[in-house]
Each structure stands twice: as C-alpha cells, then as structure tokens.
Amino acid sequence: GIPVSVGIGKTKTLAKVANHLAKKQVQYHGVLALETQEKYQEALRQTPVGNIWGVGHNLARKFKRNGIHTALQLSKAPDIWVRRNTNVIALRTVRELRGEPCMSLKFFPPPKKSIASTRSFSRPLTELEDLKEAVASYANRAARKLRNGNMVSGAVLVFLKTNQHRPDQSQYMNSLTIELPAYTCDTSRLITIAHQALERIYRPGFLYKKAGVMLLDLRPAETAPQVLFAKEDTQRQRKLMATIDTMNDKLGKETIRFAAEGTTRSWRMKRKLVSPAYTTRWQDLKKVKVAAKLVSPGDDQGNGIAVGDNLDR
C-alpha cells in the first residue's frame, strides 16, 4: 500500500527526471524507463527547468530569463554559455541531461568522521550535577550510534554554552577535547571521560542553555589501532553493551539506561509539538466518530433505530 515510483535513465539526472514523471503522471503507473529516444525527448520536454534535480530557484530564474523553460531546452544550451553564466556543477547537469554520465553512483556511504549528540535544555541549568546528567545522556546516545555503525572512538569533545539570544544575561561558552588511552565504544567509559571534560570547563554563576557530546577520531572496530598497556574493551564489556542495545531495541529506547543519566531529568528538551506516531503508537491513532444504525429485520422501508451515535472507532 506504500506508493513507489521508479525512474530509469542513462544518467543519474535523467533517472531523477523519469522518477518525477512516474510519480506525478498516472499513465506511467509508477514506472518510467527512458530507453528510447522518443521517450527521452518527451520526458525532457515535459519537465520544467525548475524541476530538474540540482537546479535551484535562483538558477531556474536565470535560465528562464534567457529563454530556457524546459529540460529539453537546457540540454541543447551551448557548453560555453552555460559555463560562463553559471558554474561547473550546472554544466555537469546539462551534460547529464544529454546522456553523458558526470556524477558517479555511491553504493556505500562514506564512513563517519564524528558522531554528535546535542540538545537545548527545557530550562536554564546552573548546577554541575544537572549538567552531568545531561552530558551522560548525550554520551549514551552517541555511544549507541557508534556501536550501530560497528565503530570505536579515540577522543571525546564536550561543549557548554549559555543562551546567546539573551544579551541581558552573562555569557559563557567553552569546549574541551580529551583523547582516550584506547579506542572504545563502551558507554560507561565514554560517560566517565565526558564528565571529566565537563568538570574542567564548568564555571559556576552562569545560566547554561545547551550542552553536547561529540565522539571524534572514529575507526572501524575490527581495524582500530591497539595501544600497549592501555585498558581495552573486554569481552564482558562488549557483551554487556550488546545486551543493553538488544533490550532497548525490543522494549523501547530507554528501557535500560545508566544511573548517571538521572531519573527525573527535568532538563530534557520540551517536545510539545512533536508529530503523533500514527503508525507505531496505539494512543496516537486517529479517532473517527461515526453513527451506527440498526435496521429491524423485515423492514422493507429501510426504517430502523439509530443506536450508539458518535461511537469512537
């Protein structure tokens, strides 16, 4: 029941054009392959220049001022004119519209260089203990992402800042990076290092609005450098982290969490305008009021007694 559209072309840009038409026009039934010259020309003729992948509003206005209104017209524009009036990226788009591949396909996303977890507080924080709870929660969230990617981290950055939009208040912002003695994905160890960094940059007397944790120097777990005499993640620690992740996957994100994250966590970000989870939470399902009508057997006139008006279904 989920609508799906498929577009096929000689280049990435042409495939995007085909996909757009397959999605919008019912005669294609969700699938369009530009395998013939006729289909290719017709698809470009039907595509406004502003709907081409990679052509923004400003660039589309410039093309229209010069009499280029469709993708077909753009594909016929001279290279010299395109290069002089736009940029090399637009020139690649034009060549792709002609069927010349200029953008390579990326089958695997590049490995992450860092993982960050940051949030604003629902109220200004002044006490170090409250800030420690927040930083521990952010470190836990970042460590979970780290393990999901089967990676380990070699450094932890913690930052702290006041509300820059309140010039009437005293302002302070600072950050600190601590290198780890050995690469790890153990949440407890990352929380310990994050707390050490927080204690060194914390200054009393300020109203803190935001904090964050970044995991740096990421490496694949299998190829991470080993450090002589450094304490590495033991088999027991890895099994513990895997067990916690598995239980949280099955029972809910925060079914099991570290005590350092606190229990009440009144500093948590306000989320009053979050969209309802219509497909994953029973309490968020839409309620529709309907009227039920009970018809007596043998009543040829169709008369009956309406019962249960405005039932929630």
Solvent accessible surface area in square Angstrom, and as a share of the most:
residue,aa,sasa,rsa
1,G,130,1.25
2,I,149,0.76
3,P,127,0.80
4,V,111,0.64
5,S,27,0.17
6,V,64,0.37
7,G,17,0.17
8,I,94,0.48
9,G,25,0.24
10,K,153,0.65
11,T,8,0.05
12,K,64,0.27
13,T,0,0.00
14,L,3,0.01
15,A,27,0.21
16,K,88,0.37
17,V,5,0.03
18,A,0,0.00
19,N,42,0.22
20,H,56,0.25
21,L,6,0.03
22,A,4,0.03
23,K,126,0.53
24,K,132,0.56
25,Q,46,0.20
26,V,131,0.75
27,Q,107,0.47
28,Y,50,0.19
29,H,163,0.73
30,G,15,0.14
31,V,84,0.48
32,L,9,0.04
33,A,28,0.22
34,L,11,0.05
35,E,115,0.51
36,T,59,0.34
37,Q,106,0.47
38,E,130,0.58
39,K,88,0.37
40,Y,33,0.12
41,Q,59,0.26
42,E,64,0.29
43,A,2,0.02
44,L,0,0.00
45,R,131,0.48
46,Q,52,0.23
47,T,1,0.01
48,P,63,0.39
49,V,0,0.00
50,G,35,0.33
51,N,74,0.38
52,I,4,0.02
53,W,97,0.34
54,G,59,0.57
55,V,12,0.07
56,G,42,0.41
57,H,154,0.69
58,N,108,0.55
59,L,34,0.17
60,A,8,0.06
61,R,130,0.48
62,K,68,0.29
63,F,1,0.00
64,K,95,0.40
65,R,174,0.63
66,N,76,0.39
67,G,44,0.42
68,I,16,0.08
69,H,95,0.42
70,T,34,0.19
71,A,0,0.00
72,L,31,0.15
73,Q,80,0.36
74,L,1,0.01
75,S,8,0.05
76,K,143,0.60
77,A,7,0.05
78,P,87,0.55
79,D,46,0.24
80,I,114,0.58
81,W,63,0.22
82,V,0,0.00
83,R,120,0.44
84,R,197,0.72
85,N,56,0.29
86,T,28,0.17
87,N,70,0.36
88,V,65,0.38
89,I,104,0.53
90,A,7,0.05
91,L,17,0.08
92,R,111,0.40
93,T,3,0.02
94,V,1,0.00
95,R,80,0.29
96,E,0,0.00
97,L,0,0.00
98,R,90,0.33
99,G,20,0.20
100,E,82,0.37
101,P,98,0.62
102,C,47,0.28
103,M,51,0.23
104,S,91,0.59
105,L,109,0.54
106,K,164,0.69
107,F,160,0.67
108,F,177,0.74
109,P,114,0.72
110,P,102,0.64
111,P,108,0.68
112,K,121,0.51
113,K,179,0.76
114,S,44,0.28
115,I,9,0.05
116,A,47,0.37
117,S,2,0.01
118,T,42,0.24
119,R,85,0.31
120,S,39,0.25
121,F,3,0.01
122,S,27,0.18
123,R,98,0.36
124,P,65,0.41
125,L,1,0.00
126,T,52,0.31
127,E,107,0.48
128,L,46,0.23
129,E,116,0.52
130,D,37,0.19
131,L,0,0.00
132,K,38,0.16
133,E,46,0.21
134,A,0,0.00
135,V,0,0.00
136,A,0,0.00
137,S,5,0.03
138,Y,4,0.01
139,A,0,0.00
140,N,28,0.15
141,R,68,0.25
142,A,0,0.00
143,A,0,0.00
144,R,50,0.18
145,K,86,0.36
146,L,0,0.00
147,R,38,0.14
148,N,106,0.55
149,G,45,0.43
150,N,80,0.41
151,M,21,0.09
152,V,13,0.08
153,S,0,0.00
154,G,7,0.07
155,A,7,0.06
156,V,0,0.00
157,L,35,0.17
158,V,0,0.00
159,F,37,0.15
160,L,0,0.00
161,K,43,0.18
162,T,5,0.03
163,N,37,0.19
164,Q,119,0.53
165,H,145,0.65
166,R,103,0.37
167,P,121,0.76
168,D,104,0.54
169,Q,38,0.17
170,S,74,0.48
171,Q,86,0.38
172,Y,41,0.16
173,M,136,0.61
174,N,54,0.28
175,S,56,0.36
176,L,43,0.21
177,T,60,0.35
178,I,27,0.14
179,E,141,0.63
180,L,17,0.09
181,P,84,0.53
182,A,5,0.04
183,Y,39,0.15
184,T,0,0.00
185,C,19,0.11
186,D,4,0.02
187,T,0,0.00
188,S,48,0.31
189,R,35,0.13
190,L,0,0.00
191,I,10,0.05
192,T,69,0.40
193,I,20,0.10
194,A,0,0.00
195,H,31,0.14
196,Q,81,0.36
197,A,0,0.00
198,L,0,0.00
199,E,85,0.38
200,R,153,0.56
201,I,5,0.03
202,Y,35,0.13
203,R,105,0.38
204,P,99,0.62
205,G,73,0.70
206,F,43,0.18
207,L,70,0.35
208,Y,0,0.00
209,K,59,0.25
210,K,62,0.26
211,A,0,0.00
212,G,0,0.00
213,V,0,0.00
214,M,54,0.24
215,L,0,0.00
216,L,41,0.20
217,D,61,0.31
218,L,17,0.08
219,R,90,0.33
220,P,62,0.39
221,A,41,0.32
222,E,127,0.57
223,T,101,0.59
224,A,11,0.08
225,P,61,0.38
226,Q,132,0.59
227,V,61,0.35
228,L,142,0.70
229,F,193,0.80
230,A,24,0.19
231,K,139,0.59
232,E,68,0.30
233,D,17,0.09
234,T,67,0.39
235,Q,105,0.47
236,R,197,0.72
237,Q,38,0.17
238,R,116,0.42
239,K,124,0.53
240,L,90,0.45
241,M,6,0.03
242,A,57,0.44
243,T,72,0.42
244,I,22,0.11
245,D,17,0.09
246,T,66,0.38
247,M,74,0.33
248,N,12,0.06
249,D,101,0.52
250,K,160,0.68
251,L,116,0.58
252,G,33,0.32
253,K,179,0.76
254,E,61,0.27
255,T,68,0.39
256,I,56,0.29
257,R,80,0.29
258,F,46,0.19
259,A,103,0.80
260,A,42,0.33
261,E,3,0.01
262,G,10,0.09
263,T,118,0.68
264,T,123,0.71
265,R,11,0.04
266,S,65,0.42
267,W,10,0.03
268,R,98,0.36
269,M,82,0.37
270,K,130,0.55
271,R,154,0.56
272,K,171,0.73
273,L,174,0.87
274,V,80,0.46
275,S,89,0.57
276,P,64,0.40
277,A,29,0.22
278,Y,94,0.36
279,T,131,0.76
280,T,113,0.66
281,R,113,0.41
282,W,214,0.75
283,Q,140,0.62
284,D,31,0.16
285,L,85,0.42
286,K,146,0.62
287,K,155,0.66
288,V,91,0.52
289,K,143,0.61
290,V,57,0.33
291,A,77,0.60
292,A,36,0.28
293,K,135,0.57
294,L,113,0.56
295,V,71,0.41
296,S,52,0.34
297,P,136,0.86
298,G,77,0.74
299,D,47,0.24
300,D,138,0.72
301,Q,145,0.64
302,G,41,0.40
303,N,93,0.48
304,G,29,0.28
305,I,116,0.59
306,A,60,0.47
307,V,68,0.39
308,G,36,0.34
309,D,86,0.45
310,N,104,0.53
311,L,74,0.37
312,D,88,0.46
313,R,189,0.69
